[in-house]
C-alpha cells in the first residue's frame, strides 16, 4: 500500500481495475521484481496463474496475535474510511475492496479475524504449489528466507518494524504530507 500511495494517479486505477477482474499485471508491476503485502496479497490466485514460475512467501504468525494487531491498525483505519477526506475515498474504497477480497470483511471481532487469518493461510497453501511456496515466520530471521530465494544472508540484523505505534505514526505523517 505504501508504494501504491506514492503514485496514486497511476497506481489506483490499475488496482481498481484488478479488483474488477481486469488486471494489467504488467503495468502494475512495471519496474518491480517482487511485491509484498496488500494489495498484492489479495490476488495470490490470479498471480499464481499469470506467473506460474513465481515464488510465493506466506508470512504466518500466531493468528490471535495477528488479529489483535490488525484490529488495532489497518482494520481500524479502514473502518473509518467513510470519514476520510473526499480525495482519499477512492484509495479507501480500493484498499477496503482488497482487504475484503482477501477474506477480512468489516464487522469481525478479534476471534473472527483470527479465524479468517487461518482460512486465508490455508487457502494460499491450497492454491500455491508447495515447491513454490515458503511458509515463513518473521521471527526465524534471514536464514529460511534467503535460502528459499537463493541469496546470501545480509550482514545486517534482521529488521523489526511496523509496530502499531509505527503504523499510526506513518499514517499521521502521510496525512500531514497530503495536507490533512
Buried (B, 14 or more C-beta within 10 A) or exposed (E): BEEBBEEBEEBBBBBBBBBEEEBEBEEBBEEEEEBEEBBBBBBBEBBBEEEEEEBBBBBBBEBEEBBBBBBBBBBEBBBEBEEBEEEBEBBBBBBBBBBBBBBBEEEBEBEBBBBBBBEBBEBBEEBBEEEBBBBBEEEEEBEBBEEBEEEEEEEEEEEEEEEEEEBBEBEEEBEEEEEE
